[in-house]
Amino acid sequence: MENCETSLDKDDFNEAVRSCADAYIYILNEFPAVRDALQAILDNEIVKEGLSTGSIRNAPLMWPRYGAKINLDTDKPEVTFDRRHMSFVEAINYQEFTLALIFDVQNDDFEVDPSKVRSGI
C-alpha cells in the first residue's frame, strides 16, 4: 500500500490502482477464508444477476468494478484496465476498499452472510 500512496502523490493513478489490485490478490491468495467468503458472495443469485447486467459495481469483499477489473478465473489473477487512464476518484475508491479489507482481515472481521446481500448494492 506504500506504493499506492507514492503513486497517488505522483498523480500516477493507474499505478496506484495496480498496487491496490496486487494487495487484493495477495490477500485472496494468503487468506483462503477471504477467498471462500468472496466466492459465497459471487455465488449469490442477486450478485450474479447484477454482475451480468452491470448494475452491481460493489459487493462485500468484491473488488469494485470501476475502470479496473480483476480476473480471478485463472491460476494467476491479474488486473486489466477498461481505459488508458484512471481518475483520482477511482484510485481513492480502490485505495479505501483495499485498506478497509486489510483492516478487516487483520481483525478477523470479514465474514459476510451472502443471504443478506440484496439488490441496490
C-alpha positions in Angstrom: 0.0 0.0 0.0 3.0 2.2 0.4 3.5 2.1 -3.4 -0.2 3.2 -3.8 0.5 6.2 -1.6 3.6 7.1 -3.6 1.8 6.7 -6.8 -1.1 8.9 -5.7 1.4 11.6 -4.7 2.9 11.4 -8.2 -0.6 11.5 -9.8 0.0 8.1 -11.3 -3.5 6.8 -10.7 -3.1 3.7 -12.8 -0.1 2.5 -10.8 -2.0 3.3 -7.5 -4.9 1.1 -8.7 -2.4 -1.6 -9.8 -0.8 -1.5 -6.3 -4.2 -1.9 -4.7 -5.0 -4.8 -7.1 -1.8 -6.5 -6.1 -2.6 -6.2 -2.4 -6.1 -7.5 -3.0 -4.8 -10.5 -4.9 -2.2 -11.1 -2.2 -5.0 -11.2 0.4 -7.0 -13.7 -1.6 -4.0 -15.9 -2.0 -2.8 -15.7 1.5 -6.1 -15.9 3.3 -8.2 -18.7 1.8 -11.1 -17.9 4.2 -11.4 -14.5 2.5 -11.5 -16.1 -0.9 -14.1 -18.6 0.3 -16.3 -15.7 1.7 -15.9 -13.8 -1.6 -16.9 -16.9 -3.6 -20.0 -17.2 -1.4 -20.9 -13.6 -2.3 -20.2 -14.2 -6.0 -22.5 -17.3 -5.9 -25.4 -15.2 -4.6 -28.1 -15.1 -7.3 -28.7 -11.3 -6.8 -25.0 -10.6 -7.2 -24.7 -12.9 -10.2 -27.6 -11.1 -11.9 -26.2 -7.7 -11.0 -22.8 -8.6 -12.4 -24.3 -9.9 -15.6 -26.3 -6.7 -16.2 -23.6 -4.4 -15.0 -25.9 -3.0 -12.3 -23.6 -4.0 -9.4 -20.2 -2.4 -9.0 -19.7 -3.2 -5.3 -20.5 -6.1 -3.1 -18.9 -7.2 0.2 -15.3 -8.4 -0.4 -15.6 -8.0 -4.2 -13.1 -5.9 -6.0 -15.0 -2.7 -7.1 -15.9 -2.7 -10.7 -15.0 0.7 -11.9 -12.2 1.1 -14.5 -10.1 -1.9 -13.4 -11.2 -5.5 -13.3 -9.5 -8.5 -11.8 -9.9 -11.9 -13.4 -10.0 -14.5 -10.7 -10.8 -17.4 -13.0 -7.1 -18.0 -13.9 -4.3 -19.6 -12.0 -2.6 -16.2 -11.8 -5.2 -13.4 -11.2 -4.4 -10.2 -13.0 -5.8 -6.7 -13.3 -7.0 -5.2 -16.6 -8.0 -1.7 -17.3 -11.1 -0.7 -19.3 -9.4 2.5 -20.4 -5.9 4.1 -20.5 -6.2 6.4 -17.6 -7.8 6.0 -14.2 -9.1 9.1 -12.3 -8.1 10.3 -8.9 -11.5 9.5 -7.5 -11.3 5.9 -8.8 -7.9 5.4 -7.4 -9.0 6.7 -4.0 -12.1 4.4 -4.0 -9.8 1.4 -4.8 -7.4 2.5 -2.0 -10.2 2.9 0.6 -11.7 -0.5 -0.4 -8.3 -2.2 -0.1 -7.4 -0.6 3.2 -10.7 -1.5 4.7 -10.2 -5.1 3.6 -6.7 -5.2 5.1 -8.1 -3.8 8.3 -10.9 -6.4 8.4 -8.5 -9.3 7.7 -6.2 -8.1 10.4 -9.1 -8.0 12.8 -10.6 -11.3 11.5 -13.8 -9.4 10.7 -14.5 -10.2 7.1 -17.3 -12.8 7.4 -20.3 -11.9 5.2 -23.6 -13.6 5.1 -24.4 -13.9 1.4 -28.1 -14.4 2.1 -28.2 -10.8 3.3 -27.0 -9.4 0.0 -29.9 -7.7 -1.7 -30.5 -5.6 -4.8 -29.4 -2.0 -4.6 -25.8 -2.7 -3.6 
